[in-house]
Amino acid sequence: MPTGVAPAPADGALRALAEVLDARWPGRWHLGTSSWHFPCWAGLLWDRPHPAATLSREGLAAYAVHPLMRCVSLDRSFYRVLAAAEYQRRAAQVPPGFRCMVKAPATLTDASLRDPATGAPRADNPDFLDPVHALADVIAPLREGLGAKLGALVLQISPLPARWLTDAVAWRARLSRLLEALAPAMPAQALLALEVRDAALLDPALAVLLREHGARPCLGLHDRMPPAAAQLPFLRATWPGDLVCRWNLQRGQRNAQARDRWAPFDRLQAEDPETRAVIARVMRGTLDAGHRAFVTINNKAEGCAPASVLALARALA
């Protein structure tokens, strides 16, 4: 255990709940949160409050001790390309059965170069969905650094400019070239998943493309996207297969709005039992069919990601 960050005291009820899930779906259920650097999770994951910087550096090992935390989303990889050494440090902090969900960098998945201050698009991104960039700067460090501890690489496609949305054939052709290059290069057993932020992209042709390349859709739950139940027809069009789900943001909220209203994220603020029930049902069906399920939850889903993980685990059990 790293000096300074210890896990919260062991909870027998949490261990018993995890044992129930392990008995039914051994090694195939993976619940977790989006990142882990939140001081307000003291008592839930940490023994006491720690600075965010300390938790970011040392807290993952304590996080991975929690009976229900079997994966985590490495969201910082979206904002900058990470080196193999960074992934190696994370892999060394977690046990063998733990898995990481990694977001591919925006340099690969955003069609626009954006103003750092405002986020507004300022130019086309020449590396958008570029296989050369993906293999050299994304896959190579992941293979060397995380290896078998990579659960899923998520290509989160930022909202597309109008010219891509109105030319679906060109969009799918570029995506197809990327998936064709990435699929054979992925670490063994790791999933390649696609998450979009434009609902219009969830059409039958995209489902066919994902099946052809062995990629999975990511059930992305975000204010920009339809509710979970409304996305199920698209998921069904890609079944059978493993589940990748990222419960990011409650509908009707914006990131800044949820942050300001719900910080410090130490308890559930606005429970969403309908979404939780849909995720539990899809997880159960996936796991019962012999596949794996990777689900990560953001604080902005209900106000406190660890509490949401607990509620979802109880729904599963």
C-alpha positions as CSV (number, residue, x, y, z in Angstrom):
1,M,0.0,0.0,0.0
2,P,1.5,3.4,-0.9
3,T,2.5,5.6,2.0
4,G,-0.2,7.9,3.2
5,V,-3.3,6.6,1.4
6,A,-5.1,3.7,3.1
7,P,-8.4,2.2,2.1
8,A,-11.6,2.8,4.2
9,P,-12.1,0.3,6.9
10,A,-13.3,-3.1,5.6
11,D,-17.1,-3.5,5.4
12,G,-18.4,-7.0,5.7
13,A,-21.6,-6.2,3.9
14,L,-19.6,-5.0,0.9
15,R,-17.5,-8.1,0.9
16,A,-20.6,-10.3,1.1
17,L,-22.2,-8.4,-1.8
18,A,-19.1,-8.9,-4.0
19,E,-19.1,-12.6,-3.1
20,V,-22.6,-13.0,-4.4
21,L,-21.7,-11.4,-7.7
22,D,-18.5,-13.4,-7.9
23,A,-20.3,-16.7,-7.3
24,R,-22.7,-15.9,-10.1
25,W,-20.4,-14.3,-12.7
26,P,-16.8,-15.0,-11.6
27,G,-14.3,-12.7,-13.2
28,R,-16.7,-11.2,-15.7
29,W,-18.4,-8.2,-13.8
30,H,-16.4,-5.0,-13.7
31,L,-17.8,-2.0,-11.9
32,G,-16.0,1.2,-11.2
33,T,-15.9,5.0,-11.3
34,S,-14.5,7.7,-13.6
35,S,-11.2,8.5,-12.1
36,W,-10.5,8.3,-8.3
37,H,-8.9,11.5,-7.1
38,F,-11.8,12.9,-4.9
39,P,-11.0,13.7,-1.3
40,C,-14.7,13.7,-0.5
41,W,-14.7,9.9,-0.9
42,A,-13.1,9.6,2.6
43,G,-15.0,6.9,4.5
44,L,-16.2,5.4,1.2
45,L,-12.9,4.5,-0.3
46,W,-10.2,6.3,1.8
47,D,-9.4,6.1,5.4
48,R,-9.5,9.9,5.7
49,P,-9.4,12.9,3.4
50,H,-6.3,13.3,1.3
51,P,-5.3,16.0,-1.2
52,A,-6.5,15.4,-4.7
53,A,-2.9,15.4,-6.0
54,T,-2.0,12.7,-3.5
55,L,-5.0,10.6,-4.4
56,S,-4.2,11.0,-8.1
57,R,-0.7,9.8,-7.6
58,E,-1.2,7.1,-4.9
59,G,-4.9,6.4,-4.4
60,L,-5.5,3.8,-7.1
61,A,-4.1,1.0,-4.9
62,A,-6.5,1.9,-2.1
63,Y,-9.3,2.2,-4.6
64,A,-8.7,-1.3,-5.9
65,V,-9.0,-2.8,-2.4
66,H,-12.7,-1.9,-2.3
67,P,-14.7,-5.2,-2.9
68,L,-16.9,-3.7,-5.6
69,M,-14.3,-1.7,-7.5
70,R,-13.1,-4.0,-10.3
71,C,-12.3,-1.4,-12.9
72,V,-11.7,2.3,-13.3
73,S,-11.9,4.8,-16.2
74,L,-8.7,6.5,-17.0
75,D,-10.2,9.8,-18.2
76,R,-7.0,11.8,-18.2
77,S,-5.9,9.9,-21.3
78,F,-8.6,11.9,-23.3
79,Y,-6.9,15.2,-22.6
80,R,-3.3,14.2,-23.4
81,V,-1.5,11.2,-24.9
82,L,-0.1,9.1,-22.0
83,A,3.3,7.4,-22.2
84,A,3.8,3.7,-21.4
85,A,5.5,4.6,-18.1
86,E,2.3,6.3,-16.9
87,Y,0.2,3.2,-17.7
88,Q,2.9,1.0,-16.0
89,R,2.6,2.9,-12.8
90,R,-1.2,2.4,-12.8
91,A,-0.9,-1.3,-13.7
92,A,1.5,-1.8,-10.8
93,Q,-1.1,-0.4,-8.3
94,V,-3.9,-2.8,-9.1
95,P,-4.4,-6.6,-8.6
96,P,-4.4,-9.1,-11.6
97,G,-8.2,-9.2,-12.0
98,F,-8.6,-5.5,-12.1
99,R,-9.2,-3.8,-15.5
100,C,-8.8,-0.2,-16.8
101,M,-11.1,1.5,-19.2
102,V,-9.1,3.9,-21.2
103,K,-10.4,6.9,-23.2
104,A,-8.5,7.4,-26.4
105,P,-7.1,10.9,-26.7
106,A,-9.1,13.8,-28.3
107,T,-6.2,14.1,-30.7
108,L,-7.6,11.0,-32.3
109,T,-11.3,11.2,-31.6
110,D,-12.2,14.9,-32.0
111,A,-12.7,16.1,-35.6
112,S,-11.8,19.6,-34.5
113,L,-8.9,21.3,-33.0
114,R,-10.3,23.4,-30.1
115,D,-9.5,26.6,-28.4
116,P,-7.9,25.6,-25.0
117,A,-9.7,28.5,-23.2
118,T,-13.2,28.0,-24.6
119,G,-13.3,24.6,-26.2
120,A,-14.7,26.1,-29.3
121,P,-13.6,24.5,-32.6
122,R,-11.0,26.5,-34.4
123,A,-9.7,24.2,-37.2
124,D,-10.0,20.7,-38.6
125,N,-8.0,18.0,-36.8
126,P,-5.6,16.3,-39.3
127,D,-5.2,13.3,-37.0
128,F,-8.9,12.6,-36.7
129,L,-9.3,8.8,-36.7
130,D,-5.8,8.4,-38.1
131,P,-4.6,4.8,-37.9
132,V,-0.9,5.8,-37.8
133,H,-1.4,8.2,-34.9
134,A,-3.6,5.5,-33.1
135,L,-1.1,2.7,-33.5
136,A,2.0,4.7,-32.5
137,D,0.7,7.0,-29.8
138,V,-2.2,5.1,-28.3
139,I,-2.0,1.3,-28.8
140,A,1.8,1.0,-28.4
141,P,1.9,2.6,-24.9
142,L,-1.2,0.7,-23.9
143,R,0.3,-2.7,-24.9
144,E,3.6,-1.9,-23.1
145,G,2.1,-0.3,-20.1
146,L,-1.2,-1.9,-19.2
147,G,-1.1,-5.1,-21.2
148,A,-3.6,-7.6,-19.8
149,K,-5.0,-5.0,-17.4
150,L,-6.6,-3.1,-20.2
151,G,-10.3,-3.9,-20.2
152,A,-11.5,-1.6,-23.0
153,L,-10.2,1.2,-25.1
154,V,-13.1,3.7,-25.7
155,L,-13.1,5.8,-28.8
156,Q,-15.3,8.7,-27.5
157,I,-16.2,10.6,-30.6
158,S,-16.7,14.3,-29.7
159,P,-19.7,16.0,-31.3
160,L,-19.1,16.1,-35.0
161,P,-19.1,19.2,-37.3
162,A,-22.0,19.4,-39.7
163,R,-20.0,18.3,-42.7
164,W,-19.4,14.9,-41.1
165,L,-22.9,14.4,-39.9
166,T,-24.2,15.1,-43.4
167,D,-21.8,12.7,-45.0
168,A,-22.3,9.4,-43.1
169,V,-20.6,7.4,-45.8
170,A,-17.3,9.3,-45.4
171,W,-17.6,9.2,-41.6
172,R,-18.0,5.4,-41.6
173,A,-15.3,4.9,-44.2
174,R,-12.8,6.7,-42.0
175,L,-13.9,4.9,-38.9
176,S,-13.7,1.6,-40.7
177,R,-10.1,2.2,-41.7
178,L,-9.2,3.0,-38.0
179,L,-11.0,-0.1,-36.6
180,E,-9.4,-2.3,-39.2
181,A,-6.0,-1.2,-38.1
182,L,-6.7,-1.3,-34.4
183,A,-8.5,-4.6,-34.0
184,P,-5.5,-6.9,-34.6
185,A,-3.1,-4.6,-32.6
186,M,-5.2,-4.6,-29.3
187,P,-3.9,-6.5,-26.3
188,A,-5.4,-10.0,-26.0
189,Q,-9.0,-10.0,-24.5
190,A,-9.2,-6.1,-24.4
191,L,-12.2,-4.6,-26.0
192,L,-12.3,-1.8,-28.6
193,A,-15.5,0.3,-28.0
194,L,-17.1,3.2,-29.7
195,E,-19.0,6.0,-27.8
196,V,-20.7,8.8,-29.8
197,R,-22.1,12.1,-28.7
198,D,-24.4,12.5,-31.7
199,A,-27.5,10.4,-31.5
200,A,-28.0,10.5,-35.3
201,L,-24.9,8.2,-35.7
202,L,-26.6,5.3,-34.0
203,D,-28.0,3.8,-37.2
204,P,-28.1,0.2,-38.6
205,A,-25.1,0.9,-40.8
206,L,-22.9,1.7,-37.8
207,A,-24.0,-1.4,-36.0
208,V,-23.0,-3.5,-39.0
209,L,-19.6,-1.8,-39.2
210,L,-18.9,-2.5,-35.5
211,R,-19.8,-6.2,-35.9
212,E,-17.6,-6.5,-39.0
213,H,-14.6,-5.2,-37.0
214,G,-15.3,-7.0,-33.7
215,A,-15.8,-3.7,-31.9
216,R,-18.4,-3.0,-29.3
217,P,-20.7,0.0,-28.9
218,C,-20.3,1.9,-25.6
219,L,-23.6,2.6,-24.0
220,G,-22.8,6.3,-23.3
221,L,-25.3,7.9,-20.9
222,H,-25.0,11.6,-21.3
223,D,-27.2,14.6,-21.6
224,R,-26.5,14.8,-25.3
225,M,-27.7,11.2,-25.9
226,P,-31.0,9.5,-25.7
227,P,-32.0,7.7,-22.4
228,A,-30.5,4.3,-21.8
229,A,-33.7,2.4,-22.8
230,A,-33.8,4.3,-26.1
231,Q,-30.3,3.2,-26.9
232,L,-31.0,-0.5,-26.4
233,P,-32.2,-1.2,-30.0
234,F,-28.8,-0.1,-31.2
235,L,-27.1,-2.4,-28.7
236,R,-29.3,-5.3,-29.6
237,A,-28.2,-4.8,-33.3
238,T,-24.7,-5.6,-32.2
239,W,-25.4,-8.5,-29.8
240,P,-24.1,-11.0,-28.8
241,G,-21.1,-9.6,-27.1
242,D,-19.6,-7.9,-24.1
243,L,-21.1,-4.8,-22.6
244,V,-19.2,-1.4,-22.2
245,C,-21.1,1.3,-20.5
246,R,-20.1,4.8,-19.2
247,W,-22.8,6.5,-17.1
248,N,-21.4,10.0,-17.5
249,L,-24.0,12.7,-16.8
250,Q,-27.6,12.8,-15.7
251,R,-30.1,14.0,-18.4
252,G,-31.1,17.6,-18.0
253,Q,-27.7,18.5,-16.6
254,R,-24.5,20.1,-17.9
255,N,-21.1,19.2,-16.6
256,A,-20.5,22.5,-14.9
257,Q,-24.1,22.6,-13.5
258,A,-23.8,19.2,-12.0
259,R,-20.4,19.9,-10.5
260,D,-21.6,23.1,-8.9
261,R,-24.8,21.7,-7.5
262,W,-23.5,18.3,-6.3
263,A,-19.9,18.9,-5.2
264,P,-18.2,17.6,-3.0
265,F,-19.7,14.3,-4.4
266,D,-19.9,12.6,-1.0
267,R,-23.5,11.3,-1.3
268,L,-26.2,10.6,-3.8
269,Q,-27.9,13.9,-4.7
270,A,-30.4,13.0,-7.4
271,E,-31.0,9.3,-7.7
272,D,-31.9,8.0,-11.2
273,P,-33.5,4.6,-10.5
274,E,-34.8,4.2,-14.1
275,T,-31.4,4.4,-15.6
276,R,-29.9,2.2,-12.9
277,A,-32.6,-0.4,-13.6
278,V,-31.9,-0.4,-17.3
279,I,-28.1,-0.8,-16.7
280,A,-28.7,-3.6,-14.2
281,R,-31.0,-5.4,-16.7
282,V,-28.5,-5.2,-19.6
283,M,-25.6,-6.2,-17.3
284,R,-27.6,-9.2,-16.1
285,G,-28.5,-10.4,-19.5
286,T,-24.9,-9.9,-20.8
287,L,-23.4,-11.8,-17.9
288,D,-25.9,-14.6,-17.9
289,A,-25.1,-15.1,-21.6
290,G,-21.4,-15.7,-20.6
291,H,-20.0,-12.3,-21.7
292,R,-18.2,-9.6,-19.7
293,A,-19.6,-6.3,-18.5
294,F,-17.6,-3.1,-17.9
295,V,-19.5,-0.3,-16.3
296,T,-18.0,2.9,-15.0
297,I,-20.0,5.7,-13.3
298,N,-19.2,9.4,-13.0
299,N,-20.0,11.6,-9.9
300,K,-22.2,13.6,-12.2
301,A,-24.6,10.6,-12.8
302,E,-26.3,10.8,-9.4
303,G,-23.9,12.9,-7.2
304,C,-21.5,10.3,-5.8
305,A,-20.0,7.6,-8.0
306,P,-19.0,5.1,-5.3
307,A,-22.6,5.3,-3.9
308,S,-23.9,4.7,-7.4
309,V,-21.7,1.7,-7.8
310,L,-23.0,0.3,-4.6
311,A,-26.6,0.9,-5.6
312,L,-26.1,-0.8,-9.0
313,A,-24.4,-3.8,-7.4
314,R,-27.3,-4.2,-5.1
315,A,-29.7,-4.1,-8.1
316,L,-27.6,-6.8,-9.8
317,A,-27.6,-9.0,-6.7
